[in-house]
Amino acid sequence: MHPCYKNNDAFFQGAIEICYIPENAESLDEAFTYLDLRDVVEEWKNDNEDYFAEHQTTTEALLIHMFESLSWEFPSTFLNGLDC
């Protein structure tokens, strides 16, 4: 589609506004709002509870870290790359 799109204001203040579009997104169906990103992290947490205990983190903290770290990839790619 286009280079990665990332909007901090939409992430931190607009839960339903698009805040992230990965570089390889083929359409706006692959764009993410804060709520979408939160859902991705919560779903990942269901299969990786040990990560949260081991790293003494929360869903919200990981969500913010993920958003700030995303540079081109899909959120699932970022999460799957975490040291579990």
C-alpha positions in Angstrom: 0.0 0.0 0.0 2.3 2.8 1.3 5.0 3.4 3.8 4.1 2.7 7.4 1.6 5.2 9.0 1.7 5.9 12.7 -0.2 8.6 14.6 0.6 9.0 18.3 -2.4 11.3 19.0 -4.8 8.8 17.6 -3.3 6.1 19.7 -3.2 8.0 23.0 -6.4 10.0 22.6 -8.6 8.5 20.0 -9.5 4.9 20.7 -11.4 4.4 17.4 -9.2 6.5 15.1 -6.7 4.7 12.9 -3.3 5.0 14.6 -1.2 2.5 12.7 -1.0 1.0 9.2 1.8 -1.5 8.6 4.0 -1.0 5.6 2.8 -4.1 3.9 -0.9 -3.5 4.4 -2.9 -4.1 1.3 -5.9 -2.1 2.3 -7.4 -0.1 5.1 -8.9 -3.4 6.4 -5.4 -4.0 7.7 -5.3 -0.6 9.6 -5.4 -0.5 13.4 -7.0 1.6 16.0 -6.0 1.7 19.7 -8.8 -0.8 20.4 -7.7 -3.1 17.6 -4.1 -3.1 18.9 -5.4 -3.7 22.4 -7.3 -6.7 21.2 -4.2 -8.1 19.4 -2.2 -7.9 22.7 -5.0 -9.4 24.8 -5.4 -12.3 22.4 -1.6 -12.8 22.4 -1.6 -12.7 26.2 -4.1 -15.7 26.3 -1.4 -17.9 24.8 1.6 -16.2 26.6 0.6 -15.6 30.2 4.1 -16.6 31.4 5.6 -13.7 29.5 3.7 -11.2 31.6 4.8 -12.8 34.9 8.4 -13.3 33.8 8.7 -9.7 32.6 6.5 -8.2 35.3 4.4 -6.3 32.8 0.8 -5.6 32.1 -1.3 -5.7 28.9 -1.4 -1.8 28.8 2.4 -1.5 29.3 3.1 -4.1 26.5 0.5 -2.3 24.3 2.3 1.0 24.7 5.7 -0.6 24.2 4.5 -2.4 21.1 3.0 0.8 19.6 6.1 2.8 20.2 8.3 0.1 18.7 6.3 -0.6 15.6 8.1 0.7 12.6 6.8 -1.3 9.6 5.5 -4.7 10.8 2.1 -6.1 11.7 1.5 -6.1 15.4 1.3 -9.9 15.4 4.8 -10.0 13.9 6.1 -7.8 16.7 4.5 -9.9 19.4 5.6 -13.2 17.9 9.2 -11.9 18.0 9.2 -11.3 21.7 11.4 -13.5 23.8 8.9 -15.9 25.3 
